[in-house]
Amino acid sequence: MDLVTHASAPCAPTGAPPSRTTLRWVAECLGQGAEVRMVRPLAGGAAHANHALLVESRSGSAHRLVLRRWTPREPGRPAARYADSEFSPEREIAALTLLAGCEVPTPSLVAADPAGAYCDAPALLISRLVGHPPRPAPDDLPEYLIQLAAALLAVHTRGGASTMPPYVPYNRLDQRQAPRHALRPRLWERAFEFAAGPSPEAPYRFIHRDYHPDNTLWSYGRLTGIVDWSDASYGPIAIDIAHMRLNLALRYGPPAAERFVTAFDQVSGGYRHHPYWDVRCLLDLLPEDDGRIIDEAKMPLVEDYLAGLLAEVSA
């Protein structure tokens, strides 16, 4: 999520390139005589080191793949967050298995080394989808929002959802600390008080859990895929709605977040969203630790969005 920054985080893709041993494992996964012809770092968040690969099989066939390694992209960044059971290779393996044949394109699992027995870190080898992250300003925002909403329907209807780990908020509310750059600390106190109350009823389904624009791919104005399934869970669909709303509000303005809910209501045949989930999603960015901070420049936008949510529930 781009409203979160990391101390000393560079703008360009970072992270050590795959070791020779790792690339040898990749080649062996494609059969005897296969060779890795290209390795290119992919831009993205700090959760994984992702590299695009071009692997040529012995017969000359070209395979476009992505190598995902559970190692921090930023040198010196603590790795505990990436090693816990809530963010593991096994979780993504389970998600990609359930997503096989999904109406919306998602990566296919090619090979896995979840324990890092053959690679320099726990790793997955997956297919590389066609497309690119969304541009800062979509040519047609209403159509863009409709496609983002419609894609969730295919995700939420996947069978076997209850076999996934259950949704658990990142912030357990045991540390009620406002962001270090908060301009309105009392606003955050109200948010914590509200989130500590009972959650509204919501249908539980298979959810992405980290659904936002930069985890989608596009080509010529069409959504071509959803990526990054490391947080997939069995949980309330409202979490996916809220996570997308937050990112849309900060990227395009609060009206875009409202239009997204309207779009999901239209494509789903009826949906009523409760702002509780938006507040909960926002508080999941706290407490700020391990070098993670909410972008200071965006704090006024974040707090304006939060104030609007709390005003809605107080009305």
FENUR-V55267 format. One record per residue. RES is the residue in three letters. PSI is psi in radians with two decimals (* if undefined). OMEGA is omega in whole degrees, 0 to 359 (NA if undefined). D_FIRST is the distance of its C-alpha to the first C-alpha in Angstrom with 2 decimals. Layout:
BEGIN
res: [RES | RES]
psi: [PSI | PSI]
omega: [OMEGA | OMEGA]
d_first: [D_FIRST | D_FIRST]
END
This chain:
BEGIN
res: [MET | ASP | LEU | VAL | THR | HIS | ALA | SER | ALA | PRO | CYS | ALA | PRO | THR | GLY | ALA | PRO | PRO | SER | ARG | THR | THR | LEU | ARG | TRP | VAL | ALA | GLU | CYS | LEU | GLY | GLN | GLY | ALA | GLU | VAL | ARG | MET | VAL | ARG | PRO | LEU | ALA | GLY | GLY | ALA | ALA | HIS | ALA | ASN | HIS | ALA | LEU | LEU | VAL | GLU | SER | ARG | SER | GLY | SER | ALA | HIS | ARG | LEU | VAL | LEU | ARG | ARG | TRP | THR | PRO | ARG | GLU | PRO | GLY | ARG | PRO | ALA | ALA | ARG | TYR | ALA | ASP | SER | GLU | PHE | SER | PRO | GLU | ARG | GLU | ILE | ALA | ALA | LEU | THR | LEU | LEU | ALA | GLY | CYS | GLU | VAL | PRO | THR | PRO | SER | LEU | VAL | ALA | ALA | ASP | PRO | ALA | GLY | ALA | TYR | CYS | ASP | ALA | PRO | ALA | LEU | LEU | ILE | SER | ARG | LEU | VAL | GLY | HIS | PRO | PRO | ARG | PRO | ALA | PRO | ASP | ASP | LEU | PRO | GLU | TYR | LEU | ILE | GLN | LEU | ALA | ALA | ALA | LEU | LEU | ALA | VAL | HIS | THR | ARG | GLY | GLY | ALA | SER | THR | MET | PRO | PRO | TYR | VAL | PRO | TYR | ASN | ARG | LEU | ASP | GLN | ARG | GLN | ALA | PRO | ARG | HIS | ALA | LEU | ARG | PRO | ARG | LEU | TRP | GLU | ARG | ALA | PHE | GLU | PHE | ALA | ALA | GLY | PRO | SER | PRO | GLU | ALA | PRO | TYR | ARG | PHE | ILE | HIS | ARG | ASP | TYR | HIS | PRO | ASP | ASN | THR | LEU | TRP | SER | TYR | GLY | ARG | LEU | THR | GLY | ILE | VAL | ASP | TRP | SER | ASP | ALA | SER | TYR | GLY | PRO | ILE | ALA | ILE | ASP | ILE | ALA | HIS | MET | ARG | LEU | ASN | LEU | ALA | LEU | ARG | TYR | GLY | PRO | PRO | ALA | ALA | GLU | ARG | PHE | VAL | THR | ALA | PHE | ASP | GLN | VAL | SER | GLY | GLY | TYR | ARG | HIS | HIS | PRO | TYR | TRP | ASP | VAL | ARG | CYS | LEU | LEU | ASP | LEU | LEU | PRO | GLU | ASP | ASP | GLY | ARG | ILE | ILE | ASP | GLU | ALA | LYS | MET | PRO | LEU | VAL | GLU | ASP | TYR | LEU | ALA | GLY | LEU | LEU | ALA | GLU | VAL | SER | ALA]
psi: [2.28 | -0.04 | -0.12 | 2.31 | 2.93 | 2.44 | 2.26 | 0.38 | 2.14 | 2.81 | -0.58 | 2.76 | 2.37 | -2.93 | 2.44 | 2.45 | 2.78 | 2.48 | 2.90 | -0.65 | -0.73 | -0.79 | -0.55 | -0.69 | -0.75 | -0.85 | -0.74 | -0.54 | -0.42 | 0.09 | 2.81 | 2.34 | -0.08 | 2.61 | 2.46 | 2.06 | -0.40 | 2.41 | 2.13 | 2.20 | 2.51 | 2.42 | 2.72 | -2.73 | -2.96 | 0.05 | -0.55 | 2.87 | 1.96 | 2.33 | 2.32 | 2.37 | 2.59 | 2.02 | 2.27 | 2.17 | 2.98 | -0.54 | -0.14 | -0.01 | 2.42 | 2.36 | 2.08 | 2.00 | 2.93 | 2.29 | 2.07 | 2.13 | 2.37 | 1.20 | 2.45 | 2.42 | -0.38 | 2.13 | 2.35 | -0.10 | 2.33 | 2.48 | 0.00 | -0.70 | -0.57 | -0.24 | -0.21 | 2.92 | -0.29 | -0.09 | 1.13 | 2.79 | -0.66 | -0.64 | -0.76 | -0.63 | -0.81 | -0.71 | -0.82 | -0.55 | -0.78 | -0.47 | -0.12 | 2.19 | 0.15 | 2.54 | -0.63 | 2.25 | 2.32 | 2.76 | 2.59 | 2.45 | 2.17 | -0.78 | 2.83 | 2.50 | 1.21 | -0.39 | -0.07 | 0.55 | -0.51 | -0.32 | 3.08 | 0.00 | 2.83 | 2.36 | 2.67 | 2.50 | 2.06 | 2.85 | 2.62 | 2.10 | 2.73 | 2.49 | 3.10 | 2.80 | 2.71 | 2.57 | 2.74 | -0.62 | 1.74 | 2.53 | -0.58 | 1.58 | -0.77 | -0.76 | -0.67 | -0.80 | -0.67 | -0.76 | -0.68 | -0.69 | -0.79 | -0.61 | -0.56 | -0.53 | -0.75 | -0.59 | -0.81 | -0.25 | 0.18 | 2.41 | 2.79 | 0.26 | -0.62 | -0.16 | -0.20 | 2.74 | 2.49 | 2.65 | 2.29 | 2.22 | 2.49 | -0.70 | 1.96 | 0.07 | 0.29 | -0.30 | 1.78 | 1.33 | 2.27 | 2.75 | 2.63 | -0.42 | 0.35 | 2.40 | -0.43 | 1.33 | -0.64 | -0.56 | -0.72 | -0.58 | -0.77 | -0.66 | -0.77 | -0.72 | -0.74 | -0.77 | -0.42 | -0.21 | 3.10 | 2.50 | 2.56 | 2.76 | 2.48 | 2.50 | 2.37 | 2.30 | -3.07 | 2.18 | 2.66 | -0.73 | -0.36 | 0.80 | 1.94 | 2.91 | -0.70 | -0.08 | 0.32 | 2.72 | 2.59 | 2.64 | 2.12 | 0.75 | 0.13 | 2.42 | 2.16 | -0.03 | 2.82 | 2.30 | 3.10 | 1.41 | 0.41 | -0.32 | 0.12 | 2.47 | 3.00 | 1.89 | -3.04 | 2.30 | -0.37 | -0.42 | -0.76 | -0.69 | -0.82 | -0.70 | -0.73 | -0.72 | -0.77 | -0.82 | -0.66 | -0.72 | -0.70 | -0.34 | -0.71 | -0.11 | 2.66 | -0.62 | -0.56 | -0.64 | -0.70 | -0.69 | -0.51 | -0.74 | -0.74 | -0.72 | -0.74 | -0.65 | -0.69 | -0.86 | -0.42 | -0.20 | 0.24 | 2.02 | 2.28 | 2.09 | 2.39 | 2.28 | -0.21 | -0.75 | -0.53 | -0.77 | -0.75 | -0.71 | -0.72 | -0.70 | -0.29 | -0.24 | -0.13 | 2.78 | 2.71 | 2.03 | 3.08 | 0.58 | -0.05 | 2.31 | 2.68 | 2.28 | 2.06 | -0.64 | -0.45 | 0.01 | -0.74 | -0.68 | -0.75 | -0.81 | -0.59 | -0.72 | -0.79 | -0.74 | -0.69 | -0.68 | -0.81 | -0.57 | -0.62 | -0.72 | -0.31 | -0.25 | *]
omega: [190 | 176 | 177 | 175 | 179 | 180 | 179 | 182 | 177 | 180 | 183 | 176 | 180 | 183 | 182 | 176 | 180 | 179 | 177 | 179 | 179 | 180 | 176 | 177 | 179 | 182 | 181 | 179 | 180 | 175 | 182 | 178 | 179 | 180 | 175 | 185 | 183 | 175 | 182 | 178 | 179 | 177 | 178 | 182 | 184 | 188 | 180 | 165 | 183 | 178 | 173 | 181 | 168 | 183 | 180 | 180 | 181 | 180 | 181 | 178 | 180 | 180 | 177 | 186 | 173 | 175 | 178 | 180 | 181 | 178 | 183 | 176 | 184 | 180 | 177 | 181 | 179 | 184 | 185 | 181 | 185 | 185 | 185 | 186 | 181 | 184 | 189 | 174 | 180 | 180 | 180 | 176 | 180 | 180 | 182 | 177 | 179 | 184 | 180 | 181 | 180 | 180 | 176 | 181 | 174 | 181 | 174 | 179 | 179 | 179 | 182 | 173 | 188 | 180 | 183 | 182 | 183 | 182 | 180 | 177 | 172 | 189 | 171 | 173 | 185 | 178 | 178 | 182 | 175 | 175 | 183 | 176 | 183 | 177 | 182 | 182 | 178 | 179 | 183 | 185 | 179 | 179 | 177 | 181 | 178 | 181 | 177 | 180 | 183 | 181 | 180 | 181 | 180 | 179 | 186 | 181 | 178 | 178 | 178 | 185 | 185 | 177 | 179 | 175 | 181 | 175 | 174 | 178 | 177 | 180 | 182 | 178 | 177 | 174 | 183 | 183 | 174 | 177 | 184 | 179 | 181 | 176 | 182 | 184 | 181 | 178 | 180 | 175 | 179 | 180 | 179 | 179 | 181 | 183 | 180 | 179 | 181 | 179 | 178 | 175 | 180 | 178 | 178 | 181 | 170 | 181 | 178 | 176 | 179 | 186 | 176 | 188 | 185 | 172 | 173 | 179 | 186 | 175 | 180 | 175 | 180 | 177 | 185 | 178 | 174 | 184 | 176 | 184 | 184 | 181 | 183 | 187 | 167 | 186 | 182 | 181 | 180 | 179 | 178 | 179 | 184 | 182 | 178 | 181 | 180 | 182 | 178 | 181 | 183 | 180 | 186 | 181 | 181 | 179 | 179 | 178 | 179 | 180 | 178 | 177 | 178 | 179 | 180 | 176 | 181 | 185 | 182 | 181 | 177 | 180 | 176 | 184 | 179 | 182 | 175 | 184 | 177 | 179 | 180 | 180 | 180 | 180 | 177 | 176 | 183 | 355 | 180 | 181 | 179 | 178 | 180 | 176 | 172 | 183 | 183 | 182 | 182 | 183 | 178 | 178 | 180 | 183 | 175 | 179 | 179 | 180 | 178 | 179 | 181 | 176 | 181 | 182 | 179 | 183 | NA]
d_first: [0.00 | 3.78 | 5.69 | 6.00 | 8.70 | 11.25 | 14.94 | 16.65 | 13.70 | 15.23 | 13.95 | 15.82 | 15.31 | 16.97 | 18.37 | 21.99 | 23.25 | 24.70 | 28.11 | 31.32 | 31.73 | 28.37 | 29.24 | 32.66 | 31.20 | 29.18 | 32.42 | 34.44 | 32.14 | 33.19 | 36.85 | 39.59 | 39.72 | 36.08 | 34.53 | 31.06 | 31.46 | 28.06 | 25.05 | 22.08 | 18.76 | 15.68 | 12.74 | 9.28 | 7.42 | 9.93 | 10.82 | 13.52 | 15.87 | 16.14 | 19.25 | 20.85 | 24.49 | 27.66 | 30.30 | 33.85 | 36.05 | 39.72 | 40.70 | 38.59 | 35.85 | 32.40 | 29.34 | 25.78 | 23.61 | 20.39 | 20.80 | 18.02 | 18.94 | 17.83 | 18.09 | 15.76 | 14.93 | 15.84 | 19.53 | 20.48 | 17.24 | 18.38 | 18.19 | 19.08 | 15.70 | 15.95 | 19.58 | 19.80 | 20.89 | 17.72 | 15.82 | 18.73 | 20.04 | 22.45 | 19.87 | 18.45 | 22.11 | 23.01 | 20.27 | 21.27 | 24.86 | 24.46 | 22.66 | 25.58 | 27.12 | 24.30 | 24.89 | 21.42 | 21.23 | 19.36 | 20.08 | 23.45 | 24.17 | 26.74 | 27.24 | 25.85 | 26.60 | 24.73 | 26.89 | 26.75 | 30.51 | 30.75 | 27.65 | 26.45 | 23.70 | 22.90 | 22.06 | 21.80 | 23.28 | 22.06 | 22.94 | 21.07 | 20.43 | 21.47 | 19.07 | 16.29 | 12.73 | 13.35 | 14.91 | 13.84 | 16.70 | 17.90 | 21.70 | 22.08 | 19.38 | 21.45 | 21.90 | 18.25 | 17.47 | 20.48 | 19.39 | 15.94 | 17.99 | 20.81 | 18.83 | 17.94 | 21.69 | 22.42 | 19.85 | 21.15 | 24.72 | 24.64 | 27.56 | 27.58 | 24.48 | 26.27 | 26.51 | 22.82 | 21.81 | 21.56 | 18.51 | 18.34 | 16.09 | 14.26 | 15.93 | 19.62 | 20.53 | 23.00 | 21.54 | 21.35 | 20.14 | 18.70 | 16.14 | 18.28 | 17.87 | 18.58 | 21.06 | 22.22 | 22.48 | 24.63 | 21.94 | 19.87 | 23.16 | 23.68 | 20.27 | 21.12 | 24.58 | 23.48 | 21.03 | 23.86 | 25.99 | 26.51 | 23.85 | 25.03 | 26.30 | 24.01 | 24.73 | 23.41 | 22.47 | 20.52 | 16.79 | 13.73 | 11.96 | 8.37 | 9.23 | 7.16 | 8.69 | 7.56 | 9.03 | 12.14 | 14.98 | 17.56 | 21.08 | 23.45 | 21.60 | 21.42 | 18.65 | 19.71 | 17.50 | 14.63 | 13.44 | 11.95 | 14.06 | 14.03 | 13.20 | 15.59 | 17.95 | 20.90 | 19.83 | 19.82 | 18.57 | 17.53 | 14.42 | 13.17 | 14.37 | 12.85 | 9.26 | 9.76 | 11.81 | 9.51 | 7.17 | 10.61 | 12.26 | 10.36 | 10.58 | 14.06 | 15.47 | 16.42 | 19.00 | 16.55 | 15.19 | 18.88 | 19.81 | 17.34 | 19.16 | 22.40 | 21.57 | 20.84 | 24.03 | 25.93 | 24.96 | 25.28 | 28.60 | 27.69 | 24.77 | 24.64 | 21.36 | 21.61 | 19.46 | 19.75 | 16.84 | 14.65 | 15.82 | 15.38 | 11.75 | 11.25 | 13.54 | 11.71 | 9.75 | 13.36 | 15.54 | 14.19 | 15.69 | 15.88 | 14.87 | 11.46 | 11.58 | 10.07 | 10.67 | 14.33 | 14.70 | 12.44 | 14.26 | 16.89 | 14.60 | 12.91 | 16.47 | 17.98 | 15.76 | 16.66 | 20.25 | 20.49 | 19.49 | 22.05 | 24.60 | 24.31 | 25.15 | 27.89 | 29.56]
END
